[in-house]
């Protein structure tokens, strides 16, 4: 038995192949992913298809800047619980993603 489902929420594509052996996940090229989401103490920034240096910022849902980083692994333990926005600038492009801090 094998079937496939394709969903495209936001910039991601989730492909589920039901053959009881695999589930595949692929992010859209040139996009930003953050995980885990929701997160407790550490957040990872994954730049899908992007390379080179970047400048990252984490904002509250009201736009207050909380963290600036150039690292893919970010300590978010000092943040209060809530919804945050990650923004990265790489080259001439900027990308954003939301995450929940527990």
C-alpha positions in Angstrom: 0.0 0.0 0.0 1.4 3.3 -1.0 -0.1 6.8 -1.2 1.2 10.3 -1.2 -0.1 13.6 0.3 1.4 17.0 -0.5 0.8 20.0 1.7 2.3 23.4 1.2 1.7 25.6 4.3 3.8 28.8 4.0 7.2 28.1 2.5 7.3 24.4 3.3 6.3 21.2 1.5 5.4 18.1 3.5 5.3 14.9 1.5 3.9 11.9 3.3 4.5 8.6 1.5 2.5 5.9 3.2 4.4 2.8 2.6 5.2 2.2 6.3 8.9 2.9 5.7 9.3 6.6 5.2 8.1 10.2 5.8 9.9 12.9 3.8 10.1 16.6 4.7 11.7 19.2 2.5 11.8 22.9 3.0 11.4 25.4 0.1 14.7 26.6 -1.3 16.0 30.0 -0.2 13.9 30.1 2.9 14.2 30.1 6.7 13.2 27.4 9.2 13.5 27.5 13.0 13.2 24.5 15.3 12.2 23.1 17.6 8.9 25.0 17.5 7.7 25.5 20.2 11.1 25.9 21.9 12.3 26.0 25.5 16.0 27.1 25.8 17.6 26.7 22.4 16.4 27.6 19.0 18.1 26.5 15.8 18.1 28.7 12.6 18.2 26.7 9.4 18.8 28.7 6.2 17.4 26.4 3.4 19.5 26.9 0.3 21.3 30.0 1.7 25.0 30.2 2.4 27.5 32.8 3.6 27.3 35.1 6.7 24.0 36.3 8.0 22.7 38.7 10.6 19.8 37.4 12.8 17.4 39.2 15.1 14.7 37.9 17.4 11.8 40.3 18.0 8.8 40.1 20.3 5.4 40.0 18.7 5.1 43.7 19.4 8.4 44.5 17.5 10.9 44.9 20.4 14.3 43.6 19.6 15.4 40.9 22.1 18.4 39.1 20.6 21.0 39.7 17.8 23.0 36.7 16.6 25.1 35.4 13.8 24.9 31.9 15.0 22.6 29.1 14.0 22.2 27.8 17.5 20.6 30.5 19.7 20.2 30.5 23.5 16.7 31.7 24.1 16.4 30.7 27.8 16.2 34.4 29.0 13.1 35.1 26.8 9.7 35.1 28.4 7.0 32.7 27.1 5.3 34.0 24.0 5.4 34.4 20.2 8.6 35.7 18.6 9.7 36.5 15.1 13.1 35.6 13.8 14.5 37.8 11.0 17.7 37.1 9.1 19.4 39.2 6.5 21.7 37.3 4.1 23.1 39.3 1.2 20.4 41.6 -0.2 17.5 39.4 1.0 15.7 39.1 4.4 13.6 36.2 5.7 11.3 35.8 8.7 9.8 33.0 10.7 7.7 32.8 13.8 8.3 30.5 16.8 6.7 30.0 20.2 8.9 30.2 23.4 7.5 27.9 26.2 
